[in-house]
Amino acid sequence: MDELMFSWDFPFPLFFLLVALIILGVLVFNIIEFFKNQSAPEEIVTATLIDKVTETSHSSAADNGSGSSNTYYTLTFELNGNERKSFNVSRKSYLKYVVGDSGKLHYQRKRFNHFELDTKKT
């Protein structure tokens, strides 16, 4: 039985290899996305904030009752020509704007840089 536990014929090493490859793949994907966003030119367009969404995920450890939660903040803008773009943003950026705000949206590909509010309110 000891031979079977350390043999590549046993499914556990294959399972761990598969999990390691998935983790590596996700890491490589995120690094590639970061560099694509970083190298993209900054675009500045007229936009209106049309939606704000928060999503909170919870996880808990049953054995000791501890847990954690993460909150994700999303702003959705409508650009010229009715195109819509959504960005995950920090809590600070999320709280800074209200639905209906108009101005200049600065972004690089999928990265929100900032939103410059139009000072001419009518």
N, CA, C and O of each residue as an XYZ file, in Angstrom:
488
protein
N       0.820     -1.197      0.000
C       0.000      0.000      0.000
C       0.860      1.255      0.000
O       0.464      2.255     -0.599
N       2.036      1.244      0.656
C       2.909      2.401      0.675
C       3.389      2.755     -0.726
O       3.537      3.934     -1.047
N       3.631      1.759     -1.560
C       4.057      2.022     -2.938
C       2.991      2.792     -3.698
O       3.309      3.681     -4.488
N       1.744      2.460     -3.467
C       0.641      3.064     -4.188
C       0.498      4.553     -3.857
O       0.135      5.328     -4.742
N       0.765      4.977     -2.639
C       0.593      6.368     -2.228
C       1.568      7.303     -2.943
O       1.226      8.459     -3.193
N       2.754      6.841     -3.273
C       3.739      7.717     -3.894
C       3.919      7.437     -5.384
O       4.817      7.998     -6.013
N       3.107      6.606     -5.934
C       3.172      6.275     -7.353
C       2.393      7.313     -8.157
O       1.372      7.821     -7.694
N       2.875      7.628     -9.363
C       2.149      8.541    -10.238
C       0.860      7.918    -10.755
O       0.028      8.610    -11.342
N       0.689      6.623    -10.543
C      -0.557      5.976    -10.933
C      -1.688      6.356     -9.988
O      -2.861      6.262    -10.348
N      -1.340      6.781     -8.789
C      -2.345      7.156     -7.811
C      -2.863      8.552     -8.164
O      -2.058      9.414     -8.515
N      -4.158      8.810     -8.089
C      -4.713     10.072     -8.589
C      -4.327     11.324     -7.801
O      -4.420     12.419     -8.356
N      -3.898     11.226     -6.534
C      -3.606     12.432     -5.762
C      -2.472     13.267     -6.347
O      -2.649     14.479     -6.470
N      -1.334     12.713     -6.712
C      -0.290     13.563     -7.310
C      -0.753     14.221     -8.609
O      -0.379     15.358     -8.898
N      -1.553     13.520     -9.380
C      -2.087     14.084    -10.610
C      -3.034     15.237    -10.293
O      -3.038     16.262    -10.975
N      -3.826     15.055     -9.261
C      -4.748     16.099     -8.827
C      -3.972     17.347     -8.385
O      -4.319     18.459     -8.782
N      -2.939     17.173     -7.578
C      -2.149     18.309     -7.123
C      -1.414     18.980     -8.280
O      -1.263     20.201     -8.289
N      -0.965     18.211     -9.233
C      -0.326     18.773    -10.413
C      -1.334     19.615    -11.201
O      -1.005     20.706    -11.667
N      -2.538     19.116    -11.346
C      -3.591     19.837    -12.056
C      -3.918     21.144    -11.332
O      -4.049     22.186    -11.975
N      -4.050     21.105    -10.024
C      -4.333     22.315     -9.245
C      -3.188     23.310     -9.389
O      -3.434     24.503     -9.567
N      -1.947     22.848     -9.318
C      -0.790     23.732     -9.477
C      -0.786     24.378    -10.867
O      -0.477     25.563    -10.992
N      -1.121     23.625    -11.898
C      -1.175     24.173    -13.261
C      -2.280     25.215    -13.397
O      -2.097     26.224    -14.079
N      -3.407     24.985    -12.764
C      -4.507     25.954    -12.810
C      -4.092     27.246    -12.114
O      -4.327     28.337    -12.633
N      -3.480     27.123    -10.946
C      -3.019     28.308    -10.221
C      -1.976     29.065    -11.037
O      -2.027     30.292    -11.126
N      -1.044     28.348    -11.626
C      -0.025     28.966    -12.466
C      -0.666     29.656    -13.669
O      -0.264     30.759    -14.038
N      -1.651     29.018    -14.275
C      -2.344     29.603    -15.424
C      -3.049     30.899    -15.067
O      -2.982     31.871    -15.819
N      -3.729     30.920    -13.921
C      -4.416     32.130    -13.475
C      -3.402     33.237    -13.199
O      -3.629     34.393    -13.557
N      -2.299     32.890    -12.574
C      -1.251     33.867    -12.283
C      -0.682     34.462    -13.574
O      -0.532     35.679    -13.683
N      -0.368     33.617    -14.536
C       0.171     34.083    -15.821
C      -0.851     34.967    -16.531
O      -0.488     36.006    -17.082
N      -2.122     34.571    -16.525
C      -3.189     35.364    -17.154
C      -3.258     36.753    -16.528
O      -3.339     37.750    -17.246
N      -3.227     36.831    -15.186
C      -3.303     38.117    -14.505
C      -2.086     38.987    -14.796
O      -2.222     40.202    -14.936
N      -0.923     38.402    -14.889
C       0.290     39.164    -15.215
C       0.186     39.713    -16.640
O       0.528     40.871    -16.883
N      -0.279     38.897    -17.572
C      -0.452     39.350    -18.961
C      -1.462     40.494    -19.031
O      -1.226     41.486    -19.720
N      -2.596     40.361    -18.317
C      -3.610     41.417    -18.299
C      -3.037     42.711    -17.730
O      -3.307     43.791    -18.254
N      -2.250     42.608    -16.667
C      -1.635     43.790    -16.065
C      -0.774     44.519    -17.086
O      -0.878     45.737    -17.231
N       0.072     43.782    -17.791
C       0.967     44.426    -18.751
C       0.222     44.955    -19.970
O       0.631     45.966    -20.541
N      -0.862     44.299    -20.384
C      -1.675     44.831    -21.486
C      -2.307     46.157    -21.078
O      -2.302     47.120    -21.845
N      -2.858     46.199    -19.848
C      -3.453     47.447    -19.361
C      -2.393     48.531    -19.222
O      -2.624     49.683    -19.589
N      -1.230     48.160    -18.691
C      -0.153     49.107    -18.453
C       0.346     49.730    -19.761
O       0.641     50.924    -19.806
N       0.441     48.928    -20.818
C       1.003     49.416    -22.072
C      -0.034     50.080    -22.982
O       0.335     50.703    -23.978
N      -1.314     49.955    -22.659
C      -2.351     50.568    -23.489
C      -2.321     52.085    -23.314
O      -2.028     52.579    -22.225
N      -2.620     52.820    -24.374
C      -2.668     54.278    -24.229
C      -3.875     54.690    -23.382
O      -4.921     54.041    -23.410
N      -3.708     55.774    -22.634
C      -4.837     56.253    -21.839
C      -5.863     56.879    -22.768
O      -5.524     57.704    -23.616
N      -7.107     56.485    -22.606
C      -8.193     57.062    -23.383
C      -8.961     58.021    -22.488
O      -9.180     57.751    -21.307
N      -9.363     59.141    -23.066
C     -10.151     60.133    -22.340
C     -11.409     60.382    -23.159
O     -11.340     60.850    -24.295
N     -12.554     60.064    -22.573
C     -13.828     60.192    -23.283
C     -14.861     60.860    -22.382
O     -14.774     60.787    -21.156
N     -15.837     61.511    -23.006
C     -16.957     62.063    -22.263
C     -17.850     60.907    -21.842
O     -18.181     60.044    -22.655
N     -18.241     60.889    -20.567
C     -19.031     59.774    -20.058
C     -19.956     60.234    -18.944
O     -19.766     61.289    -18.338
N     -20.971     59.399    -18.694
C     -21.901     59.617    -17.588
C     -21.937     58.349    -16.756
O     -22.046     57.243    -17.287
N     -21.845     58.522    -15.442
C     -21.944     57.376    -14.540
C     -23.401     56.940    -14.483
O     -24.269     57.719    -14.089
N     -23.674     55.692    -14.876
C     -25.060     55.223    -14.923
C     -25.387     54.165    -13.881
O     -26.562     53.881    -13.645
N     -24.361     53.567    -13.244
C     -24.649     52.536    -12.255
C     -23.479     52.359    -11.313
O     -22.320     52.505    -11.703
N     -23.795     52.038    -10.057
C     -22.800     51.716     -9.035
C     -23.257     50.420     -8.375
O     -24.415     50.291     -7.978
N     -22.340     49.463     -8.262
C     -22.694     48.156     -7.695
C     -21.640     47.759     -6.666
O     -20.442     47.932     -6.890
N     -22.099     47.225     -5.539
C     -21.182     46.608     -4.587
C     -21.544     45.139     -4.497
O     -22.717     44.768     -4.552
N     -20.535     44.317     -4.360
C     -20.745     42.875     -4.198
C     -19.833     42.413     -3.072
O     -18.624     42.645     -3.100
N     -20.422     41.759     -2.087
C     -19.656     41.289     -0.939
C     -19.664     39.777     -0.916
O     -20.715     39.151     -1.050
N     -18.496     39.191     -0.748
C     -18.397     37.739     -0.623
C     -17.899     37.419      0.784
O     -17.039     38.111      1.329
N     -18.451     36.373      1.349
C     -18.104     35.956      2.707
C     -17.518     34.558      2.673
O     -17.925     33.718      1.870
N     -16.575     34.323      3.537
C     -16.073     32.968      3.729
C     -15.880     32.777      5.224
O     -15.536     33.713      5.947
N     -16.106     31.556      5.671
C     -15.946     31.300      7.099
C     -15.301     29.943      7.310
O     -15.439     29.026      6.501
N     -14.599     29.848      8.413
C     -13.989     28.580      8.808
C     -14.894     27.964      9.874
O     -15.081     28.540     10.946
N     -15.447     26.808      9.577
C     -16.412     26.177     10.476
C     -15.785     25.740     11.790
O     -16.457     25.714     12.821
N     -14.505     25.396     11.760
C     -13.883     24.844     12.966
C     -13.641     25.887     14.051
O     -13.740     25.551     15.232
N     -13.332     27.128     13.711
C     -13.068     28.106     14.765
C     -13.989     29.325     14.711
O     -13.835     30.248     15.510
N     -14.929     29.340     13.795
C     -15.906     30.420     13.727
C     -15.389     31.713     13.125
O     -16.138     32.685     13.021
N     -14.128     31.747     12.728
C     -13.616     32.975     12.113
C     -13.967     32.992     10.636
O     -14.310     31.966     10.049
N     -13.877     34.155     10.059
C     -14.175     34.265      8.640
C     -13.682     35.577      8.096
O     -13.081     36.381      8.810
N     -13.938     35.782      6.839
C     -13.537     37.036      6.212
C     -14.560     37.403      5.150
O     -15.350     36.573      4.700
N     -14.523     38.655      4.768
C     -15.393     39.093      3.681
C     -14.622     40.081      2.819
O     -13.740     40.794      3.297
N     -14.966     40.107      1.562
C     -14.385     41.038      0.598
C     -15.516     41.769     -0.094
O     -16.525     41.167     -0.460
N     -15.343     43.076     -0.272
C     -16.336     43.854     -0.991
C     -15.695     44.383     -2.268
O     -14.594     44.933     -2.248
N     -16.398     44.207     -3.365
C     -15.941     44.663     -4.672
C     -16.845     45.805     -5.121
O     -18.064     45.741     -4.965
N     -16.239     46.845     -5.677
C     -16.959     48.040     -6.090
C     -16.842     48.192     -7.598
O     -15.748     48.101     -8.155
N     -17.977     48.424     -8.261
C     -18.003     48.544     -9.718
C     -18.738     49.821    -10.118
O     -19.826     50.109     -9.620
N     -18.124     50.577    -11.024
C     -18.759     51.740    -11.623
C     -18.999     51.443    -13.097
O     -18.120     50.925    -13.785
N     -20.207     51.777    -13.582
C     -20.535     51.592    -14.999
C     -20.811     52.950    -15.607
O     -21.617     53.728    -15.097
N     -20.128     53.219    -16.706
C     -20.247     54.491    -17.404
C     -20.872     54.278    -18.775
O     -20.681     53.239    -19.407
N     -21.622     55.278    -19.223
C     -22.118     55.286    -20.600
C     -21.286     56.314    -21.350
O     -21.239     57.487    -20.981
N     -20.634     55.853    -22.406
C     -19.766     56.710    -23.210
C     -20.547     57.274    -24.382
O     -21.717     56.946    -24.579
N     -19.893     58.125    -25.159
C     -20.508     58.643    -26.391
C     -20.974     57.463    -27.230
O     -20.300     56.434    -27.277
N     -22.086     57.594    -27.874
C     -22.565     56.531    -28.740
C     -23.187     55.373    -27.985
O     -23.328     54.287    -28.546
N     -23.560     55.568    -26.744
C     -24.249     54.575    -25.905
C     -23.415     53.344    -25.563
O     -23.969     52.348    -25.097
N     -22.109     53.382    -25.779
C     -21.246     52.272    -25.349
C     -21.139     52.326    -23.830
O     -21.075     53.405    -23.241
N     -21.118     51.157    -23.205
C     -20.996     51.093    -21.749
C     -19.707     50.397    -21.353
O     -19.287     49.422    -21.976
N     -19.084     50.923    -20.294
C     -17.869     50.318    -19.752
C     -18.007     50.240    -18.243
O     -18.434     51.193    -17.591
N     -17.637     49.081    -17.698
C     -17.653     48.881    -16.251
C     -16.236     48.657    -15.759
O     -15.425     48.012    -16.423
N     -15.948     49.206    -14.573
C     -14.615     49.101    -13.989
C     -14.728     48.731    -12.519
O     -15.573     49.261    -11.797
N     -13.877     47.824    -12.085
C     -13.731     47.556    -10.661
C     -12.855     48.665    -10.112
O     -11.790     48.950    -10.661
N     -13.298     49.290     -9.034
C     -12.595     50.438     -8.476
C     -12.400     50.274     -6.974
O     -12.964     49.370     -6.357
N     -11.600     51.153     -6.400
C     -11.398     51.157     -4.955
C     -12.644     51.725     -4.268
O     -13.488     52.356     -4.903
N     -12.736     51.487     -2.973
C     -13.863     52.019     -2.188
C     -13.869     53.550     -2.257
O     -14.927     54.168     -2.368
N     -12.688     54.147     -2.192
C     -12.561     55.606     -2.241
C     -13.138     56.158     -3.544
O     -13.895     57.128     -3.527
N     -12.781     55.540     -4.676
C     -13.323     55.985     -5.965
C     -14.820     55.754     -6.040
O     -15.553     56.578     -6.586
N     -15.275     54.642     -5.497
C     -16.700     54.309     -5.521
C     -17.517     55.368     -4.780
O     -18.571     55.788     -5.258
N     -17.038     55.794     -3.629
C     -17.777     56.748     -2.801
C     -17.700     58.180     -3.333
O     -18.503     59.030     -2.949
N     -16.759     58.442     -4.195
C     -16.507     59.790     -4.701
C     -17.575     60.275     -5.683
O     -17.784     61.480     -5.821
N     -18.247     59.353     -6.361
C     -19.152     59.706     -7.449
C     -20.573     59.228     -7.170
O     -20.792     58.274     -6.424
N     -21.542     59.922     -7.795
C     -22.943     59.505     -7.695
C     -23.487     59.258     -9.102
O     -23.024     59.844    -10.080
N     -24.478     58.378     -9.172
C     -25.100     58.077    -10.464
C     -25.638     59.376    -11.053
O     -26.296     60.161    -10.370
N     -25.348     59.583    -12.323
C     -25.760     60.797    -13.016
C     -24.620     61.774    -13.221
O     -24.749     62.711    -14.009
N     -23.494     61.575    -12.523
C     -22.332     62.446    -12.723
C     -21.842     62.332    -14.162
O     -21.798     61.240    -14.728
N     -21.477     63.464    -14.743
C     -20.922     63.496    -16.101
C     -19.541     64.122    -16.057
O     -19.229     64.920    -15.173
N     -18.723     63.747    -17.025
C     -17.396     64.315    -17.101
C     -16.511     63.549    -18.056
O     -16.988     62.907    -18.992
N     -15.210     63.623    -17.809
C     -14.224     62.944    -18.651
C     -13.727     61.692    -17.925
O     -13.208     61.763    -16.812
N     -13.897     60.561    -18.578
C     -13.437     59.279    -18.044
C     -12.042     59.002    -18.596
O     -11.827     59.025    -19.808
N     -11.108     58.742    -17.702
C      -9.733     58.406    -18.078
C      -9.532     56.924    -17.759
O      -9.684     56.502    -16.612
N      -9.188     56.141    -18.782
C      -8.977     54.707    -18.555
C      -7.948     54.156    -19.536
O      -7.679     54.742    -20.585
N      -7.387     53.016    -19.163
C      -6.459     52.278    -20.021
C      -6.992     50.868    -20.158
O      -6.893     50.063    -19.232
N      -7.553     50.573    -21.306
C      -8.088     49.248    -21.603
C      -9.132     48.854    -20.578
O     -10.282     49.275    -20.703
N      -8.788     48.069    -19.571
C      -9.740     47.639    -18.546
C      -9.487     48.307    -17.205
O     -10.166     48.000    -16.224
N      -8.526     49.211    -17.147
C      -8.153     49.859    -15.889
C      -8.758     51.257    -15.794
O      -8.568     52.094    -16.677
N      -9.481     51.489    -14.715
C     -10.019     52.809    -14.407
C      -8.899     53.659    -13.832
O      -8.276     53.270    -12.844
N      -8.631     54.823    -14.438
C      -7.622     55.726    -13.900
C      -8.278     56.786    -13.016
O      -7.962     56.889    -11.830
N      -9.186     57.568    -13.585
C      -9.982     58.500    -12.792
C     -11.108     59.076    -13.631
O     -11.157     58.908    -14.849
N     -12.008     59.759    -12.944
C     -13.157     60.384    -13.583
C     -13.142     61.849    -13.195
O     -13.261     62.195    -12.019
N     -12.995     62.701    -14.190
C     -12.916     64.146    -13.988
C     -14.317     64.721    -14.159
O     -14.848     64.776    -15.268
N     -14.904     65.147    -13.051
C     -16.289     65.643    -13.093
C     -16.400     66.921    -13.904
O     -15.517     67.778    -13.859
N     -17.501     67.041    -14.652
C     -17.814     68.237    -15.416
C     -18.239     69.300    -14.409
O     -19.193     69.098    -13.657
N     -17.546     70.413    -14.391
C     -17.853     71.458    -13.422
C     -19.019     72.335    -13.856
O     -19.539     73.112    -13.055
N     -19.438     72.220    -15.121
C     -20.562     73.012    -15.633
C     -21.853     72.234    -15.409
O     -22.326     71.558    -16.322
N     -22.421     72.312    -14.239
C     -23.715     71.675    -13.960
C     -24.827     72.611    -14.388
O     -24.783     73.814    -14.130
N     -25.837     72.033    -15.055
C     -26.965     72.869    -15.490
C     -28.172     72.616    -14.655
O     -29.216     73.230    -14.876
